[in-house]
Each structure stands twice: as structure tokens, then as C-alpha cells.
Amino acid sequence: SLLLIFFLISSAMAGGTTKSPGEEKIDQFASLVVTPLVAIICVILNMATIVLLFKALQEARRIPDLMDKHRLSMHWLSRTAIRHAIGPNAKKILLGYVEAKWKEEKEKKEK
């Protein structure tokens, strides 16, 4: 879009000379068709950028909730392991299970 804007500015600044009838028709075409087309393309690109930024912000807002769920489930599993005097190896296995389940849920939500 920057290239199109540059083209429009350079064509607007390149005036002041006498033009042949063919050049005048080309200028009329540029002013009637090309200029609105460039404006429409720029607007479409800007709207696409806004949509992508909005989607990125939505995903960024979801991260704290996901991390809280993960932290709470690990906390309760470790408390249960401590209460029932489960050894450190079993505790590691439980935490690994929670991480695997969390990753599975995350992949399901992404699909």
C-alpha cells in the first residue's frame, strides 16, 4: 500500500507541463479509477490489520485464565499427595499427568 501511495503522490506532484490528448485521458483514468482503487485497497489492508490485532488481544486475555487453572490443579494435586504421604516419585508422576492433561485440553481448544 505504501507503493501505491507513493505512486499517487508522485503523479500528483508531476504536473505543470502541457499534455497530449492521450496523456490527458490517462490522467482522467488515474483520477477516476486508480485513486479510489488505491484508497479501497488501503482501507482493506488496514481493516485486516485491525482484525488481526483484535484476535491477538483476545488470545492474550485468555492466557491468565489458563495459567490459573493449571496452577490450581497442580496445587490441589500436590496437597493431596502431601496429605496421603505419597513419595516424591509418585508426586512427580501426578504432576506429569496434570501437565499432559492440560496440554491435551489446550490442543482440543485450539482445534
KEPA-825120 format. One line per field, with one value per residue: x, y, z of N, C-alpha, C, CB in turn. Coordinates in steps of 0.1 Angstrom, whole numbers, always signed. Each point is the difference from the previous one (the first is absolute). Glycine has a CB too. Example, Ala and Ser with C-alpha at 12.3 -4.5 7.8 and 13.67 -1.06 7.14 Angstrom:
n_X: [+132	+15]
n_Y: [-57	+23]
n_Z: [+78	-19]
ca_X: [-9	+9]
ca_Y: [+12	+11]
ca_Z: [+0	+0]
c_X: [+9	-8]
c_Y: [+12	+11]
c_Z: [+0	+8]
cb_X: [-19	+12]
cb_Y: [-12	-6]
cb_Z: [+12	-22]
//
This chain:
n_X: [+8	+30	-6	-26	+14	+22	-22	-13	+26	+8	-28	+0	+29	-7	-16	+13	-5	-22	-14	+4	-31	+18	+4	-31	-6	+21	-15	-28	+12	+12	-27	-17	+18	+22	-17	-19	+24	+16	-25	-5	+30	-2	-26	+12	+25	-18	-18	+25	+11	-27	+0	+29	-7	-25	+17	+21	-22	-13	+28	+5	-28	+10	+27	-16	-18	+25	+14	-26	-1	+30	-2	-24	+13	+27	-17	-15	+26	+15	-26	+0	+30	-3	-24	+17	+30	+0	+31	+7	-13	-29	+9	+9	-28	-16	+17	-3	-31	+0	+16	-20	-26	+13	+5	-30	-11	+19	-10	-31	+4	+15	-25]
n_Y: [-12	+12	-5	+17	+24	+2	+3	+25	+17	-3	+10	+27	+9	-3	+33	+17	-15	+13	-28	-7	+4	-22	+17	+5	-31	-4	+22	-14	-27	+14	+13	-28	-22	+9	+15	-23	-21	+14	+1	-32	-7	+17	-14	-29	+7	+12	-26	-19	+17	-3	-31	-3	+18	-18	-27	+12	+8	-29	-13	+21	-8	-32	+7	+4	-25	-18	+8	-7	-30	-6	+9	-18	-27	+4	+5	-28	-18	+12	-6	-30	-4	+10	-19	-26	+8	+5	-8	+27	-22	+11	+30	-7	-14	+26	+19	-19	+2	+31	+1	-20	+17	+27	-12	-10	+29	+13	-19	+6	+31	-3	-16]
n_Z: [+0	-6	-31	+1	+14	-22	-22	+14	+3	-30	-12	+19	-12	-33	-1	-21	-30	-19	+9	-30	+3	+14	+26	+2	+1	+24	+18	-3	+11	+26	+8	-3	+15	+20	+22	+7	-1	+23	+19	-2	+9	+27	+10	-2	+18	+23	+2	+3	+25	+15	-2	+13	+25	+7	+1	+20	+21	+0	+8	+23	+14	+1	+17	+27	-7	-5	+27	+18	-11	+7	+31	+7	-10	+17	+27	-1	-6	+25	+20	-8	+6	+30	+7	-6	+15	-36	+7	-9	-19	+6	-5	-29	-6	+7	-19	-25	+4	-1	-27	-15	+7	-11	-29	-3	+5	-22	-23	+6	-4	-29	-12]
ca_X: [-8	+8	+4	-12	-1	+12	-4	-10	+6	+9	-8	-6	+10	+6	-9	+5	+4	-11	-2	-7	-14	+1	+4	-12	-9	+6	-1	-14	-2	+6	-8	-14	+0	+11	+0	-10	+4	+11	-6	-7	+10	+6	-10	-1	+12	-1	-10	+6	+9	-8	-6	+11	+3	-11	+1	+12	-4	-9	+8	+8	-8	-4	+12	-1	-10	+6	+11	-6	-5	+12	+6	-9	-1	+12	+0	-8	+6	+11	-5	-5	+12	+6	-9	+0	+14	+5	+14	+4	-1	-14	-4	+4	-9	-13	+2	+1	-13	-7	+5	-5	-14	-1	+4	-11	-11	+4	+0	-14	-5	+6	-6]
ca_Y: [+12	+11	+3	+6	+14	+7	+2	+11	+12	+4	+4	+13	+11	+1	+7	+12	+0	-2	-14	-3	-5	-14	+2	+5	-11	-8	+7	-1	-14	-1	+7	-5	-15	-5	+6	-7	-14	+0	+3	-12	-10	+4	-2	-14	-4	+5	-8	-13	+2	+2	-14	-8	+5	-3	-14	-2	+5	-10	-11	+4	+1	-13	-6	-1	-10	-14	-2	-2	-13	-9	+1	-6	-15	-5	+3	-9	-13	+0	+0	-14	-9	+2	-5	-14	-4	-6	+3	+11	-5	+0	+14	+4	-6	+7	+13	-3	-3	+13	+7	-7	+3	+14	+1	-5	+9	+12	-4	-1	+13	+6	-5]
ca_Z: [+0	+0	-14	-6	+5	-7	-14	-1	+3	-11	-11	+3	+0	-13	-9	-4	-14	-9	-2	-13	+3	+6	+14	+8	+2	+10	+12	+4	+4	+13	+10	+1	+3	+8	+14	+9	+1	+10	+13	+5	+3	+13	+11	+2	+7	+14	+7	+3	+11	+12	+3	+5	+13	+9	+3	+9	+14	+6	+4	+12	+12	+4	+6	+14	+5	-2	+10	+13	+0	+0	+13	+10	+0	+5	+15	+7	-1	+9	+14	+2	+1	+13	+10	+0	+1	-12	-2	-10	-14	-3	-2	-14	-10	+0	-7	-14	-5	-1	-12	-12	-2	-3	-14	-8	+0	-7	-15	-4	-1	-12	-12]
c_X: [+9	+5	-11	-1	+11	-4	-10	+6	+9	-8	-7	+10	+5	-10	+7	+5	-12	+0	-8	-14	+1	+4	-11	-10	+6	-1	-15	-3	+6	-8	-14	+1	+11	+0	-10	+4	+11	-6	-7	+10	+6	-10	-2	+12	+0	-10	+5	+10	-7	-6	+11	+4	-11	+1	+12	-3	-9	+8	+8	-8	-4	+12	-1	-10	+5	+11	-6	-5	+11	+6	-8	-1	+13	+1	-8	+6	+12	-5	-5	+12	+6	-9	+1	+14	+5	+15	+3	-2	-15	-5	+4	-9	-13	+1	+2	-14	-8	+5	-4	-15	-2	+4	-11	-12	+3	+0	-14	-7	+5	-6	-14]
c_Y: [+13	+4	+7	+15	+8	+3	+11	+13	+5	+4	+13	+11	+2	+7	+12	+0	-2	-15	-2	-6	-14	+0	+5	-11	-10	+6	+0	-14	-2	+6	-6	-15	-3	+6	-7	-15	-1	+3	-12	-10	+3	-2	-15	-5	+5	-8	-14	+1	+2	-13	-8	+5	-3	-15	-3	+5	-10	-12	+4	+1	-14	-6	+0	-10	-14	-3	-2	-14	-10	+1	-6	-15	-6	+2	-11	-14	-1	-1	-14	-10	+2	-6	-16	-6	-8	+4	+10	-5	+0	+14	+5	-6	+7	+14	-2	-3	+12	+8	-6	+3	+15	+2	-5	+9	+12	-3	-1	+13	+7	-5	+5]
c_Z: [+0	-14	-8	+4	-6	-14	-1	+3	-11	-12	+2	-1	-14	-10	-5	-14	-9	-3	-13	+4	+6	+14	+8	+3	+11	+14	+5	+5	+14	+11	+3	+5	+10	+14	+9	+3	+11	+14	+6	+4	+14	+11	+3	+8	+15	+8	+3	+12	+13	+5	+7	+14	+11	+4	+9	+14	+7	+6	+12	+12	+6	+8	+16	+6	-2	+10	+14	+2	+2	+14	+11	+0	+5	+15	+7	-1	+10	+15	+3	+2	+14	+11	+1	+0	-11	-2	-11	-15	-4	-2	-14	-10	-1	-7	-15	-7	-2	-12	-13	-3	-4	-15	-9	-1	-9	-15	-5	-2	-12	-12	-2]
cb_X: [-18	+8	+14	-12	-10	+16	+4	-17	+0	+17	-4	-16	+6	+13	-20	+6	+23	+2	+0	+22	-9	+6	+23	+4	-8	+16	+19	-6	+0	+22	+12	-8	-10	+14	+7	-18	-6	+16	-3	-19	+5	+14	-12	-13	+13	+7	-18	-3	+16	-5	-17	+8	+13	-15	-10	+15	+3	-18	+1	+15	-9	-15	+13	+7	-18	-6	+15	-6	-20	+4	+11	-13	-15	+11	+3	-20	-7	+15	-7	-20	+4	+11	-16	-21	-3	-23	+5	+16	+20	-3	+3	+24	+11	-6	+10	+23	+0	-3	+20	+18	-6	+5	+25	+7	-7	+14	+22	-1	-3	+21	+14]
cb_Y: [-13	-6	-21	-22	-7	-12	-24	-16	-6	-16	-24	-12	-6	-21	-8	+4	-9	+23	-5	-5	+14	-8	+4	+22	+2	-9	+15	+17	-8	-1	+21	+15	-5	-2	+22	+15	-5	+8	+24	+5	-4	+17	+20	-3	+0	+23	+13	-7	+10	+23	+2	-5	+18	+18	-5	+3	+23	+8	-9	+12	+21	-3	+7	+23	+16	+2	+14	+25	+7	+3	+21	+21	+2	+6	+25	+14	-2	+13	+24	+6	+2	+21	+20	+0	+0	-1	-23	+9	-15	-21	+4	+1	-22	-12	+9	-9	-22	+0	+7	-18	-18	+6	-2	-23	-8	+7	-12	-21	+1	+3	-21]
cb_Z: [+12	+23	+1	-1	+21	+15	-5	+7	+24	+9	-6	+15	+24	+4	+13	+23	+6	-10	+24	-12	-19	-22	-7	-11	-24	-17	-6	-17	-24	-11	-7	-18	-23	-21	-11	-9	-24	-18	-7	-16	-25	-12	-8	-22	-21	-8	-12	-25	-15	-7	-19	-23	-11	-11	-22	-20	-8	-16	-23	-15	-9	-19	-20	+0	-6	-24	-15	+1	-14	-25	-8	-2	-20	-22	-4	-5	-24	-17	-2	-14	-25	-8	-5	-12	+24	-11	+8	+17	+3	+13	+25	+8	+5	+22	+21	+4	+11	+25	+14	+4	+17	+24	+7	+6	+23	+19	+3	+12	+25	+12	+2]
//
